[in-house]
């Protein structure tokens, strides 16, 4: 079944997307899990460098991404540009701070050495709304990726262009191909 993205201001069809089949979804899940197995071992400085690169690309492509948001969900262009900038800021924030947030914390116990450790969970699924198509995703993805997790995104069907643009952005920034994937699913 084709999923159609329609410009809410003009009623014009922007693009159609084919919903993934069960086999395609299974393949994405398998590839994402495989990518995560090596991603979780990457040091913070490598993850941080990639997230800094994503922030840079967001700023460089601000007008392109803002135009996509405006076309797909009707966000005023000024607000869309601000949303892209806010996304760059959240990427930079977690690139700079995640190592400190996830540092093991010592705790007092009767044992010789006790601490709380933060370990990657694996592929994490995010189901996102349409109203902040970049911000909602990157405020989830930035800390998840820095924590060593993989990300799976099921975005609102009217903003699949934004979802796929974010996936491409992260690949262009140098993240492994399957560490962030969009699941194109119909609402049926």
C-alpha positions as CSV (number, residue, x, y, z in Angstrom):
1,X,0.0,0.0,0.0
2,X,1.4,3.4,-0.9
3,X,1.7,6.1,1.7
4,X,1.2,9.6,0.3
5,X,2.7,12.7,1.7
6,X,0.5,15.7,0.9
7,X,1.4,19.4,1.3
8,X,-1.3,20.6,3.7
9,X,-1.1,24.2,2.3
10,X,-1.7,23.2,-1.4
11,X,-3.2,19.7,-1.3
12,X,-0.5,18.6,-3.7
13,X,1.1,15.2,-3.5
14,X,4.7,15.5,-2.5
15,X,5.8,11.9,-2.7
16,X,4.5,8.4,-2.2
17,X,6.2,5.7,-0.1
18,X,5.7,1.9,-0.1
19,X,5.1,0.4,3.2
20,X,7.7,-2.1,4.2
21,X,6.8,-5.8,4.0
22,X,7.2,-8.1,7.0
23,X,10.4,-9.5,5.4
24,X,11.8,-6.0,4.9
25,X,11.1,-5.1,8.5
26,X,12.7,-8.3,9.7
27,X,15.8,-7.5,7.6
28,X,16.0,-3.9,9.0
29,X,15.8,-5.3,12.5
30,X,18.5,-7.9,11.9
31,X,20.8,-5.3,10.2
32,X,20.2,-2.9,13.1
33,X,21.0,-5.4,15.7
34,X,24.2,-6.5,13.9
35,X,25.3,-2.9,13.5
36,X,24.6,-2.3,17.3
37,X,26.9,-5.2,18.2
38,X,30.0,-3.2,17.1
39,X,28.5,0.3,17.7
40,X,28.1,-0.3,21.5
41,X,31.9,-0.9,21.8
42,X,32.9,2.4,20.1
43,X,34.4,4.9,22.5
44,X,32.6,8.1,23.4
45,X,35.1,10.3,21.5
46,X,34.3,8.5,18.3
47,X,30.5,8.7,18.9
48,X,30.9,12.4,19.9
49,X,32.8,13.3,16.7
50,X,30.0,11.8,14.6
51,X,27.3,13.7,16.5
52,X,29.3,16.9,16.1
53,X,29.4,16.2,12.4
54,X,25.6,15.7,12.4
55,X,25.2,19.1,14.1
56,X,27.4,20.7,11.4
57,X,25.4,19.1,8.6
58,X,22.2,20.2,10.2
59,X,23.4,23.8,10.1
60,X,24.7,23.5,6.5
61,X,21.4,22.0,5.3
62,X,19.1,24.1,7.5
63,X,17.1,25.6,4.6
64,X,16.7,22.3,2.9
65,X,15.4,20.6,6.0
66,X,13.2,23.6,6.9
67,X,11.7,23.5,3.4
68,X,10.9,19.8,3.8
69,X,9.2,20.4,7.1
70,X,7.2,23.3,5.7
71,X,6.1,21.2,2.7
72,X,5.2,18.0,4.6
73,X,3.5,19.3,7.7
74,X,2.9,23.0,7.1
75,X,5.3,24.4,9.7
76,X,6.0,28.1,9.0
77,X,9.5,28.4,7.5
78,X,10.9,30.6,10.3
79,X,9.8,28.0,12.9
80,X,11.2,25.2,10.7
81,X,14.6,26.9,10.5
82,X,14.6,27.4,14.3
83,X,13.7,23.7,14.7
84,X,16.8,22.6,12.7
85,X,19.0,24.9,14.7
86,X,17.6,23.5,17.9
87,X,18.4,20.0,16.6
88,X,22.0,21.0,15.9
89,X,22.2,22.3,19.5
90,X,20.9,19.0,21.0
91,X,23.4,17.0,19.0
92,X,26.2,19.2,20.2
93,X,24.9,19.1,23.8
94,X,24.9,15.3,23.9
95,X,28.2,15.0,22.0
96,X,29.8,17.2,24.7
97,X,28.0,15.9,27.8
98,X,27.1,12.2,27.3
99,X,30.4,10.7,28.6
100,X,29.9,12.6,31.9
101,X,26.2,11.6,32.1
102,X,27.0,8.0,31.6
103,X,30.1,7.7,33.8
104,X,29.9,4.9,36.3
105,X,28.8,6.2,39.7
106,X,30.3,4.8,42.9
107,X,27.9,3.8,45.6
108,X,28.5,2.9,49.3
109,X,27.9,-0.7,50.1
110,X,29.5,-3.4,52.2
111,X,31.4,-4.6,49.1
112,X,34.9,-3.5,48.3
113,X,33.8,-1.8,45.1
114,X,30.2,-1.0,44.1
115,X,29.0,1.3,41.4
116,X,26.1,2.0,39.0
117,X,27.0,1.4,35.4
118,X,25.1,2.6,32.3
119,X,25.2,0.0,29.5
120,X,23.8,0.2,26.0
121,X,20.3,-1.5,25.7
122,X,20.4,-2.3,22.0
123,X,18.1,-1.1,19.2
124,X,15.5,1.3,20.7
125,X,12.2,2.0,18.9
126,X,10.8,5.6,18.8
127,X,7.3,6.3,17.6
128,X,7.1,10.0,16.8
129,X,4.4,12.6,16.1
130,X,4.3,14.9,13.1
131,X,4.4,18.3,14.7
132,X,8.1,18.6,15.4
133,X,9.4,16.1,12.7
134,X,13.1,16.8,13.3
135,X,13.3,17.9,16.9
136,X,11.3,15.0,18.4
137,X,13.5,12.5,16.6
138,X,16.9,14.1,17.3
139,X,16.2,14.8,21.0
140,X,15.6,11.0,21.2
141,X,18.4,9.8,18.8
142,X,21.3,12.0,20.1
143,X,21.4,10.6,23.6
144,X,20.5,7.1,22.5
145,X,23.3,7.0,20.0
146,X,25.8,8.5,22.4
147,X,24.8,5.8,25.0
148,X,25.8,3.1,22.4
149,X,22.3,2.2,21.3
150,X,20.9,1.8,17.8
151,X,17.7,3.7,16.8
152,X,14.6,2.6,15.0
153,X,12.1,5.2,14.0
154,X,8.4,4.9,13.2
155,X,7.5,8.4,12.3
156,X,4.1,9.9,11.5
157,X,3.2,8.8,8.0
158,X,2.8,12.4,6.7
159,X,6.5,13.2,7.5
160,X,8.3,10.2,6.1
161,X,10.4,12.6,4.0
162,X,11.7,14.1,7.2
163,X,12.3,10.7,8.7
164,X,14.4,9.5,5.7
165,X,16.2,12.8,5.6
166,X,17.3,12.3,9.2
167,X,18.5,8.8,8.4
168,X,20.5,10.1,5.5
169,X,21.9,13.0,7.6
170,X,23.3,10.5,10.2
171,X,24.8,8.3,7.5
172,X,26.4,11.4,5.8
173,X,27.8,12.4,9.3
174,X,29.6,9.0,9.3
175,X,27.3,6.9,11.5
176,X,27.2,3.2,10.5
177,X,24.5,2.6,7.9
178,X,22.2,0.5,10.0
179,X,22.6,2.2,13.4
180,X,19.6,4.5,12.7
181,X,16.8,3.2,10.5
182,X,13.4,4.4,9.5
183,X,10.5,1.9,9.4
184,X,8.1,2.9,6.7
185,X,4.8,1.4,8.0
186,X,1.2,1.9,7.0
187,X,-1.3,2.9,9.6
188,X,-3.4,-0.2,8.8
